[in-house]
Amino acid sequence: VRDTDNKAPKGKLYAKYFNKIRSLKNHGLVSQSPSKKCKLEKNSLTRTSAAFNDELVVKEDSKTYISQLNHDELSWPDIESIWKKTTVFRLKSFKISNYSATDLQNT
C-alpha cells in the first residue's frame, strides 16, 4: 500500500500534459491567465437577434448558397460570408424539422 502523503505529482502523462500546455502558452494559442478566458467566453456566447436580421436572405437564394457550400470549391472568406447569409434559414429549417441530432449530422 502506498503512502498518501502530499507529494508533487509526477509521471510521463503529467509531464507530457504540462509540457504541451507550456508550449501552447508560449506560442500564444492558450491564454496566460484563466480570468481573461472567462471574460472571452462570456462575450463570445452572447448573440443578439439584430445580428441575424442583418443577413436575411430569401428562401430560394438560401438554397442556392447552401448548394454552393456543398458542391463548389470556395475560398474561406466566401464560405464565411455564405455561412452568415444562410444562418437564419438553416436555423429555421432545423427548428421545423423533426430530426434528431444524429439525423442532422448525417445530412
Backbone as CSV, one residue per row, in Angstrom:
resi,resn,N_x,N_y,N_z,CA_x,CA_y,CA_z,C_x,C_y,C_z
1,VAL,0.855,-1.170,0.000,0.000,0.000,0.000,0.899,1.231,0.000
2,ARG,0.535,2.179,-0.862,1.330,3.398,-0.982,0.985,4.387,0.122
3,ASP,1.969,5.155,0.458,1.715,6.258,1.384,0.990,7.362,0.623
4,THR,0.041,7.969,1.246,-0.719,9.025,0.581,-0.309,10.394,1.106
5,ASP,0.995,10.603,1.194,1.489,11.915,1.599,1.240,12.899,0.465
6,ASN,1.261,14.171,0.795,1.080,15.200,-0.220,2.384,15.396,-0.979
7,LYS,2.556,14.607,-2.015,3.752,14.704,-2.840,3.392,15.415,-4.130
8,ALA,4.398,15.966,-4.750,4.179,16.614,-6.041,3.862,15.540,-7.077
9,PRO,2.918,15.803,-7.964,2.587,14.811,-8.985,3.753,14.624,-9.943
10,LYS,3.872,13.426,-10.469,4.948,13.146,-11.410,4.523,12.002,-12.309
11,GLY,5.269,11.795,-13.334,4.982,10.725,-14.262,4.992,11.233,-15.695
12,LYS,5.018,10.285,-16.628,5.094,10.641,-18.043,3.865,11.409,-18.506
13,LEU,2.694,10.956,-18.110,1.464,11.604,-18.547,1.370,13.024,-18.000
14,TYR,1.713,13.197,-16.727,1.686,14.516,-16.103,2.676,15.448,-16.795
15,ALA,3.880,14.970,-17.026,4.909,15.788,-17.664,4.516,16.143,-19.093
16,LYS,3.964,15.186,-19.821,3.567,15.432,-21.208,2.468,16.489,-21.275
17,TYR,1.483,16.404,-20.393,0.380,17.364,-20.378,0.900,18.775,-20.100
18,PHE,1.682,18.939,-19.055,2.126,20.278,-18.697,3.159,20.823,-19.667
19,ASN,3.957,19.976,-20.295,4.858,20.456,-21.341,4.069,20.947,-22.548
20,LYS,2.999,20.239,-22.898,2.156,20.648,-24.024,1.468,21.974,-23.725
21,ILE,0.926,22.118,-22.515,0.272,23.370,-22.125,1.279,24.517,-22.133
22,ARG,2.484,24.283,-21.633,3.508,25.316,-21.616,3.871,25.747,-23.029
23,SER,4.021,24.787,-23.943,4.369,25.157,-25.319,3.225,25.905,-26.000
24,LEU,1.976,25.534,-25.717,0.835,26.254,-26.289,0.771,27.684,-25.757
25,LYS,1.068,27.863,-24.470,1.076,29.210,-23.903,2.192,30.045,-24.506
26,ASN,3.361,29.435,-24.717,4.487,30.168,-25.290,4.211,30.609,-26.720
27,HIS,3.426,29.833,-27.452,3.099,30.184,-28.833,1.841,31.041,-28.935
28,GLY,1.209,31.338,-27.811,0.048,32.215,-27.802,-1.257,31.541,-28.167
29,LEU,-1.304,30.220,-28.160,-2.522,29.509,-28.518,-3.442,29.286,-27.332
30,VAL,-2.918,29.419,-26.131,-3.710,29.302,-24.908,-3.433,30.555,-24.095
31,SER,-4.478,31.142,-23.514,-4.294,32.378,-22.753,-3.455,32.119,-21.506
32,GLN,-2.736,33.127,-21.087,-1.847,33.002,-19.941,-2.602,32.964,-18.621
33,SER,-3.702,33.729,-18.526,-4.434,33.775,-17.261,-5.856,33.269,-17.462
34,PRO,-6.382,32.523,-16.492,-7.735,31.991,-16.631,-8.817,33.058,-16.557
35,SER,-8.554,34.215,-15.929,-9.584,35.253,-15.814,-9.916,35.844,-17.178
36,LYS,-8.926,36.008,-18.047,-9.184,36.507,-19.395,-10.030,35.511,-20.176
37,LYS,-9.785,34.240,-19.962,-10.527,33.202,-20.673,-12.012,33.277,-20.338
38,CYS,-12.340,33.475,-19.077,-13.742,33.560,-18.666,-14.425,34.753,-19.298
39,LYS,-13.739,35.887,-19.370,-14.328,37.077,-19.974,-14.574,36.864,-21.459
40,LEU,-13.645,36.228,-22.143,-13.807,35.980,-23.570,-14.954,35.027,-23.833
41,GLU,-15.102,34.000,-23.008,-16.182,33.043,-23.203,-17.538,33.703,-23.020
42,LYS,-17.662,34.594,-22.041,-18.936,35.267,-21.816,-19.304,36.137,-23.008
43,ASN,-18.319,36.837,-23.576,-18.594,37.702,-24.718,-18.905,36.906,-25.968
44,SER,-18.258,35.780,-26.153,-18.462,35.018,-27.375,-19.788,34.269,-27.373
45,LEU,-20.364,34.020,-26.193,-21.601,33.270,-26.133,-22.838,34.140,-26.300
46,THR,-22.694,35.443,-26.174,-23.855,36.303,-26.323,-24.121,36.548,-27.794
47,ARG,-25.379,36.535,-28.158,-25.755,36.738,-29.552,-27.075,37.502,-29.567
48,THR,-27.152,38.517,-30.384,-28.382,39.300,-30.452,-29.137,38.968,-31.718
49,SER,-30.429,39.226,-31.706,-31.233,38.952,-32.891,-30.941,39.954,-33.991
50,ALA,-30.385,41.109,-33.650,-30.053,42.103,-34.664,-28.989,41.567,-35.611
51,ALA,-28.067,40.763,-35.096,-27.034,40.191,-35.956,-27.654,39.241,-36.970
52,PHE,-28.695,38.521,-36.575,-29.367,37.628,-37.505,-30.143,38.411,-38.556
53,ASN,-30.754,39.499,-38.166,-31.573,40.259,-39.093,-30.747,40.981,-40.147
54,ASP,-29.465,41.189,-39.895,-28.609,41.847,-40.875,-28.414,40.987,-42.117
55,GLU,-28.479,39.696,-41.971,-28.158,38.795,-43.065,-29.372,38.005,-43.536
56,LEU,-30.509,38.641,-43.649,-31.694,37.937,-44.118,-31.582,37.668,-45.616
57,VAL,-31.868,36.440,-46.004,-31.796,36.031,-47.400,-33.077,35.281,-47.727
58,VAL,-33.552,35.423,-48.952,-34.773,34.733,-49.359,-34.529,33.229,-49.428
59,LYS,-35.607,32.460,-49.367,-35.505,31.008,-49.309,-34.798,30.447,-50.543
60,GLU,-35.130,30.951,-51.722,-34.512,30.438,-52.947,-33.018,30.742,-52.977
61,ASP,-32.654,31.953,-52.554,-31.241,32.306,-52.507,-30.499,31.448,-51.491
62,SER,-31.139,31.156,-50.378,-30.504,30.330,-49.350,-30.199,28.943,-49.882
63,LYS,-31.142,28.371,-50.619,-30.903,27.041,-51.188,-29.752,27.077,-52.181
64,THR,-29.667,28.141,-52.960,-28.560,28.284,-53.909,-27.233,28.381,-53.164
65,TYR,-27.201,29.201,-52.114,-25.975,29.357,-51.334,-25.571,28.051,-50.659
66,ILE,-26.533,27.328,-50.126,-26.222,26.066,-49.451,-25.695,25.039,-50.442
67,SER,-26.247,25.010,-51.644,-25.716,24.086,-52.650,-24.302,24.486,-53.051
68,GLN,-24.010,25.792,-53.064,-22.641,26.231,-53.334,-21.696,25.747,-52.239
69,LEU,-22.143,25.824,-50.998,-21.306,25.344,-49.895,-21.023,23.855,-50.021
70,ASN,-22.021,23.100,-50.461,-21.868,21.651,-50.552,-21.042,21.211,-51.751
71,HIS,-21.137,21.917,-52.872,-20.591,21.376,-54.110,-19.458,22.184,-54.729
72,ASP,-19.354,23.465,-54.470,-18.331,24.286,-55.112,-17.081,24.366,-54.254
73,GLU,-15.961,24.654,-54.916,-14.721,24.909,-54.195,-14.626,26.413,-54.002
74,LEU,-14.789,26.847,-52.767,-14.836,28.270,-52.450,-13.666,28.656,-51.566
75,SER,-13.306,29.928,-51.622,-12.281,30.428,-50.708,-12.902,30.588,-49.322
76,TRP,-12.055,30.670,-48.312,-12.561,30.748,-46.948,-13.410,32.000,-46.707
77,PRO,-13.026,33.176,-47.193,-13.905,34.346,-46.996,-15.278,34.168,-47.647
78,ASP,-15.329,33.498,-48.810,-16.616,33.226,-49.454,-17.462,32.289,-48.597
79,ILE,-16.827,31.274,-48.035,-17.543,30.324,-47.179,-18.110,31.043,-45.961
80,GLU,-17.301,31.910,-45.341,-17.777,32.645,-44.165,-18.956,33.546,-44.498
81,SER,-18.895,34.251,-45.627,-19.992,35.161,-45.967,-21.266,34.389,-46.292
82,ILE,-21.147,33.272,-47.014,-22.324,32.461,-47.332,-22.899,31.854,-46.057
83,TRP,-22.033,31.417,-45.162,-22.489,30.817,-43.905,-23.293,31.835,-43.097
84,LYS,-22.802,33.072,-43.030,-23.516,34.118,-42.295,-24.845,34.454,-42.961
85,LYS,-24.872,34.457,-44.285,-26.100,34.802,-45.001,-27.185,33.750,-44.815
86,THR,-26.786,32.505,-44.660,-27.773,31.427,-44.578,-28.062,30.981,-43.147
87,THR,-27.545,31.682,-42.162,-27.729,31.283,-40.767,-29.197,31.216,-40.379
88,VAL,-29.942,32.245,-40.685,-31.351,32.294,-40.287,-32.128,31.173,-40.965
89,PHE,-31.886,30.965,-42.253,-32.593,29.919,-42.995,-32.290,28.538,-42.417
90,ARG,-31.010,28.270,-42.123,-30.635,26.962,-41.590,-31.233,26.730,-40.210
91,LEU,-31.222,27.753,-39.351,-31.801,27.603,-38.015,-33.301,27.353,-38.081
92,LYS,-33.988,28.063,-38.974,-35.434,27.843,-39.120,-35.715,26.436,-39.631
93,SER,-34.909,25.961,-40.581,-35.147,24.616,-41.110,-34.875,23.549,-40.052
94,PHE,-33.903,23.781,-39.163,-33.651,22.837,-38.074,-34.811,22.815,-37.089
95,LYS,-35.379,23.978,-36.807,-36.497,24.047,-35.870,-37.738,23.378,-36.442
96,ILE,-37.946,23.529,-37.749,-39.122,22.947,-38.390,-39.003,21.432,-38.494
97,SER,-37.797,20.955,-38.787,-37.611,19.518,-38.997,-37.783,18.752,-37.690
98,ASN,-38.199,17.508,-37.815,-38.405,16.652,-36.644,-37.259,15.663,-36.463
99,TYR,-36.114,15.964,-37.042,-34.977,15.060,-36.958,-34.294,15.168,-35.606
100,SER,-33.633,14.087,-35.226,-32.818,14.123,-34.016,-31.450,14.701,-34.371
101,ALA,-30.611,14.905,-33.383,-29.288,15.486,-33.612,-28.437,14.588,-34.499
102,THR,-28.544,13.275,-34.344,-27.745,12.371,-35.175,-28.225,12.389,-36.621
103,ASP,-29.530,12.541,-36.840,-30.039,12.633,-38.203,-29.544,13.900,-38.887
104,LEU,-29.468,14.998,-38.147,-28.992,16.250,-38.720,-27.515,16.171,-39.072
105,GLN,-26.731,15.430,-38.303,-25.314,15.282,-38.602,-25.107,14.478,-39.872
106,ASN,-25.995,13.550,-40.163,-25.846,12.704,-41.341,-26.237,13.409,-42.626
107,THR,-26.956,14.515,-42.544,-27.363,15.219,-43.758,-26.309,16.155,-44.245
